[in-house]
Amino acid sequence: MRGQRKRLSFLEQLILSGSLLGAVFLLASCGNFNPVSDRLDSTSDGSFVIESQLKDEELLDYGLVPIYRFHSSPGLIAVKQVSNSRLGVHSNEFNAANVSFLISENKRQRVTFASRLETTQRQPIACNAAFCEAGFDKVLQLFKEKKIKINPIHVGVIDSGVLPATLAIQTQLLSSQNITEQNDPTKWLSHATMISSLFAGVSTSKNSVAQNVYAPNASIDSIKIAFKDEGDQSNREKYGSMQLAVAMDKAITSGDRIVNLSLTYESKLDENIAFAEQALMAVGAKKGVIFVAAAGNGGVNLEGNSVYPASYDANNLVVVGSHNWDLRRAVSSNYGKAVDVSAQG
């Protein structure tokens, strides 16, 4: 280590990222309005991660089949054990000590603020959309008047695959990666496109200017993964249960500074899946990457009902719940101390 370095709070990281405008509040807050699935299959296929400099053929000598080599953390490899020739899964010969240290170093730090909004003070808002509720229109106008330059930023949308369905999305969609084997876009769920339309704004015609654009300085990198309700996953999850970790790696290596995870696993995670995803979050933290996750739509307290990825203990993870137009928590939204911020769902 090169000396002690102050750890930034998640809010300080957001400010320094250059895109505090809207990239957090709405993207992950699906709320009850969720016409398509946002669930991932939590079934493990036996994959796990190791740190090794061995080549693929050398790993095979140990009964390990390489699934994916993570580019953001050289030496970190997702593998699957196919025999017991020279290795047990928990063998000390293969481990991930470096990223284990990063995970510990990236533990969640939060400052708790007393709420100033009492129930008796709540007033109806002259706006039924989060854009004006949060004052983004006023902020953007102020930036324009003060001639304040907003830094360009890349936002990774890991989801069901963003389709360029509107002019507004086309304008902000920088790249699109598909890490599944479902290559027919007509069969992709519409969840990612819906999320991106909230992010990019709405344009009613080819000649109209997009309205309610949350972050005009941001470009969208779409990374498609397989969702549970897409049907049989056997030939669609190219990287198996490591697919989300792989997608996170691709977002980091693409230069995304904010990565949106508006999704939840259907049930408790296998420890190998959880370790891999926390490792990627920790690696991302060293590169200034912030992950934004949906709190989930189960209406439960996350303190006693863990929902992933929202429940990961990571300092660079922002968890977003949802509320109604009157500022009351949406009945469907999960809640608790793990939720950092809320937005209209």
C-alpha positions in Angstrom: 0.0 0.0 0.0 1.2 3.5 -0.8 0.2 5.2 2.4 -3.2 5.6 4.0 -6.0 7.0 1.8 -9.3 8.4 3.0 -12.2 6.2 2.1 -15.0 8.2 0.5 -18.6 7.9 1.5 -21.0 6.8 -1.3 -22.3 10.3 -1.6 -18.8 11.8 -2.0 -18.1 9.2 -4.7 -21.3 10.1 -6.5 -20.4 13.8 -6.5 -16.9 13.2 -7.7 -18.2 10.9 -10.4 -19.4 14.0 -12.2 -23.0 12.7 -12.7 -25.0 13.1 -9.6 -27.8 14.2 -11.9 -30.3 11.4 -11.9 -28.1 8.5 -12.6 -29.0 7.0 -9.2 -32.5 7.9 -8.2 -34.7 6.5 -10.9 -32.7 3.8 -12.7 -32.9 1.2 -10.0 -36.2 2.2 -8.5 -38.6 0.0 -10.4 -41.3 0.2 -7.7 -44.6 -1.6 -8.3 -44.7 -0.5 -11.9 -42.8 -3.4 -13.3 -44.6 -5.0 -16.3 -41.8 -7.4 -16.9 -39.6 -9.6 -14.8 -36.5 -8.3 -13.1 -35.5 -11.6 -11.4 -32.4 -13.7 -11.9 -32.1 -17.4 -11.4 -30.1 -18.0 -8.2 -29.4 -21.7 -8.9 -25.7 -22.5 -8.7 -23.9 -24.6 -11.3 -20.9 -25.2 -9.1 -18.8 -22.4 -10.5 -16.4 -20.5 -8.2 -13.5 -18.0 -8.6 -9.8 -18.5 -8.0 -6.7 -16.4 -8.4 -4.1 -18.1 -10.6 -1.6 -17.4 -13.4 -2.0 -20.9 -14.8 -3.0 -21.3 -18.4 -6.2 -23.0 -19.4 -4.5 -26.4 -20.1 -2.7 -26.3 -16.8 -5.9 -25.7 -14.9 -7.4 -28.7 -16.7 -4.6 -30.8 -15.2 -6.1 -29.9 -11.8 -9.6 -30.8 -12.9 -10.7 -27.2 -13.4 -12.5 -25.9 -16.5 -12.0 -22.2 -17.0 -15.3 -20.3 -17.6 -14.1 -16.7 -17.7 -11.0 -14.7 -17.0 -11.8 -11.4 -15.4 -10.1 -8.5 -17.2 -10.6 -5.9 -14.4 -8.7 -8.1 -12.0 -5.9 -10.0 -13.8 -5.5 -13.5 -12.4 -9.1 -13.8 -11.2 -10.7 -16.7 -13.0 -14.2 -18.3 -12.8 -13.8 -22.0 -13.0 -15.8 -25.2 -12.5 -14.5 -28.4 -11.1 -14.9 -31.5 -13.3 -12.8 -34.0 -11.4 -11.0 -34.6 -8.1 -7.7 -35.3 -9.8 -5.6 -33.0 -7.7 -8.0 -30.5 -6.2 -10.7 -30.1 -3.7 -12.9 -27.0 -4.0 -11.6 -25.6 -0.7 -8.0 -26.5 -1.3 -5.5 -23.9 -0.2 -3.6 -24.5 -3.4 -6.2 -22.3 -5.2 -7.8 -19.3 -3.5 -8.6 -15.7 -4.0 -6.8 -14.0 -1.1 -6.3 -10.7 -2.9 -9.9 -10.1 -3.7 -10.9 -11.4 -0.3 -8.9 -8.5 1.1 -10.5 -6.0 -1.3 -14.0 -7.2 -0.2 -13.1 -6.7 3.5 -11.6 -3.3 2.7 -14.8 -2.3 0.8 -17.2 -2.9 3.7 -20.2 -0.5 3.8 -19.7 2.8 5.5 -22.7 5.1 6.0 -23.5 8.3 7.9 -27.0 8.2 9.3 -29.0 11.4 9.0 -32.2 12.1 11.0 -35.1 12.5 8.8 -36.6 16.0 8.6 -39.7 14.9 6.8 -42.5 14.2 9.3 -45.8 12.6 8.2 -47.8 15.6 9.3 -45.6 17.8 7.1 -46.2 15.9 3.9 -47.9 17.9 1.2 -49.2 16.8 -2.2 -46.6 17.5 -4.8 -47.6 19.4 -7.9 -46.0 16.7 -10.0 -46.7 13.1 -10.5 -43.3 12.2 -11.9 -39.9 11.8 -10.2 -38.2 14.2 -12.7 -39.8 17.3 -11.4 -40.3 15.9 -7.9 -36.5 15.7 -7.5 -36.0 19.1 -9.1 -33.8 17.8 -12.0 -35.4 20.3 -14.3 -34.5 23.2 -12.1 -31.0 21.9 -11.6 -30.4 21.5 -15.3 -31.7 25.0 -15.9 -29.3 26.4 -13.2 -26.4 24.6 -14.8 -27.3 26.1 -18.1 -27.6 29.6 -16.7 -24.3 29.3 -14.8 -22.6 27.7 -17.8 -21.5 24.8 -15.6 -19.9 22.0 -17.6 -21.0 18.5 -16.7 -18.4 15.9 -17.2 -19.2 13.1 -19.7 -19.8 9.7 -18.0 -20.6 6.2 -19.0 -23.4 4.3 -17.3 -23.6 0.5 -17.6 -27.1 -0.9 -17.7 -26.8 -4.6 -16.8 -30.2 -6.0 -17.6 -32.3 -7.8 -20.2 -30.7 -5.9 -23.1 -31.5 -2.3 -24.2 -33.1 -1.9 -27.6 -32.9 1.4 -29.4 -36.7 1.7 -29.4 -36.8 5.5 -29.2 -34.8 8.4 -30.6 -34.0 9.4 -27.0 -32.4 6.0 -26.3 -30.7 5.9 -29.7 -29.0 9.2 -28.8 -27.6 8.0 -25.5 -27.0 4.3 -26.3 -23.2 4.1 -26.8 -22.7 0.3 -26.9 -24.5 -3.0 -26.6 -23.1 -6.3 -25.5 -24.9 -9.6 -25.3 -23.3 -12.2 -23.0 -26.1 -14.7 -23.4 -26.8 -17.1 -26.2 -30.2 -15.6 -26.9 -29.4 -13.7 -30.1 -32.9 -12.9 -31.2 -33.7 -9.4 -29.8 -37.4 -9.9 -30.5 -37.4 -12.4 -27.6 -35.6 -10.2 -25.1 -37.6 -8.9 -22.2 -38.5 -5.2 -22.3 -37.3 -4.4 -18.8 -33.9 -2.9 -19.8 -35.5 -0.7 -22.5 -38.1 0.5 -20.1 -35.4 1.4 -17.6 -33.3 3.2 -20.2 -36.3 5.2 -21.4 -36.7 6.5 -17.9 -33.0 7.4 -17.9 -32.8 8.9 -21.4 -36.1 10.7 -21.4 -39.0 10.6 -23.8 -39.3 11.9 -27.3 -42.7 11.7 -29.1 -41.4 12.0 -32.6 -38.2 11.9 -34.6 -38.0 15.6 -34.7 -38.9 16.3 -31.1 -36.4 17.0 -28.3 -36.3 14.4 -25.6 -38.0 15.6 -22.4 -37.1 14.6 -18.8 -33.5 13.7 -19.5 -31.9 12.9 -16.2 -28.3 13.0 -17.2 -27.6 14.6 -20.6 -23.9 14.1 -20.0 -24.3 10.3 -19.8 -23.9 7.5 -22.4 -25.5 4.1 -21.9 -23.5 0.9 -22.2 -26.0 -2.0 -22.4 -25.0 -5.4 -21.2 -27.6 -8.1 -21.7 -27.8 -11.0 -19.2 -30.4 -13.8 -19.0 -33.5 -13.3 -16.8 -35.4 -16.1 -15.2 -38.7 -15.4 -17.0 -37.1 -15.7 -20.4 -37.7 -19.5 -20.2 -35.3 -22.3 -20.4 -31.9 -21.0 -19.4 -29.8 -24.0 -20.4 -28.7 -22.5 -23.7 -29.0 -18.8 -22.8 -26.7 -18.2 -19.8 -23.4 -18.4 -21.6 -21.5 -18.0 -18.3 -23.9 -19.9 -16.1 -24.3 -18.7 -12.5 -21.3 -16.4 -13.0 -23.2 -14.3 -15.6 -23.7 -11.3 -13.4 -20.1 -11.2 -12.2 -19.0 -11.4 -15.9 -21.3 -8.6 -16.8 -20.0 -6.5 -14.0 -16.4 -7.1 -15.2 -17.4 -6.0 -18.7 -19.0 -2.8 -17.4 -15.8 -2.0 -15.4 -13.5 -2.7 -18.3 -15.8 -0.6 -20.6 -15.0 2.4 -18.5 -18.5 2.7 -16.9 -18.4 4.8 -13.7 -22.0 4.0 -12.6 -23.4 0.5 -13.1 -27.2 0.0 -12.8 -28.4 -3.3 -11.3 -32.2 -3.0 -11.4 -32.7 -6.6 -10.6 -32.9 -9.2 -7.8 -32.2 -12.9 -7.4 -35.2 -15.0 -6.7 -33.9 -16.7 -3.6 -30.9 -17.0 -1.3 -27.6 -17.0 -3.2 -24.9 -19.7 -3.3 -21.8 -18.4 -1.5 -19.7 -18.8 -4.6 -22.0 -16.6 -6.6 -22.1 -14.0 -3.9 -18.3 -14.0 -3.4 -17.7 -13.5 -7.1 -20.1 -10.5 -7.3 -18.7 -8.9 -4.2 -15.2 -9.3 -5.6 -16.2 -7.4 -8.7 -17.8 -4.7 -6.6 -14.6 -4.4 -4.6 -12.4 -4.3 -7.7 -14.7 -1.6 -9.2 -14.4 0.4 -6.0 -10.7 0.7 -6.6 -11.5 2.1 -10.1 -14.1 4.6 -8.9 -17.1 2.6 -10.0 -20.4 2.9 -8.2 -23.1 0.2 -8.4 -26.8 1.1 -8.1 -29.1 -1.7 -7.1 -32.9 -2.0 -6.7 -34.1 -2.6 -3.2 -36.6 -5.1 -4.6 -40.3 -5.3 -4.7 -41.1 -7.7 -1.9 -42.3 -5.1 0.6 -40.0 -6.5 3.3 -37.4 -5.1 5.7 -34.0 -6.0 4.2 -32.5 -6.2 7.7 -34.2 -9.5 8.3 -34.8 -10.5 4.7 -31.7 -10.3 2.5 -32.2 -9.6 -1.2 -29.3 -9.6 -3.5 -27.5 -7.7 -4.9 -29.0 -5.0 -2.7 -27.9 -6.7 0.5 -24.2 -6.9 -0.3 -22.1 -5.2 2.3 -20.2 -2.9 -0.1 -19.3 0.7 0.3 -19.7 1.5 -3.4 -23.2 0.1 -3.6 -26.2 2.5 -3.6 -29.5 0.8 -2.8 -32.7 2.5 -4.1 -36.2 2.0 -2.9 -39.4 3.5 -4.2 -42.1 5.8 -3.0 -45.4 7.2 -4.2 -46.2 10.7 -5.4 -47.1 11.7 -1.8 -43.6 10.7 -0.6 -44.9 7.6 1.2 -43.0 4.3 0.7 -44.6 2.2 -2.0 -46.2 -0.9 -0.5 -44.2 -3.1 -2.8 -40.8 -1.5 -2.0 -38.3 -3.2 0.3 -37.0 -1.0 3.0 -34.6 -0.7 6.0 -31.2 0.6 6.9 -29.7 -1.0 3.8 -31.8 1.4 1.5 -29.8 4.5 0.8 -32.2 6.6 -1.2 -35.8 6.5 -2.5 -37.4 7.7 -5.8 -40.8 7.5 -7.4 -41.2 4.0 -8.7 
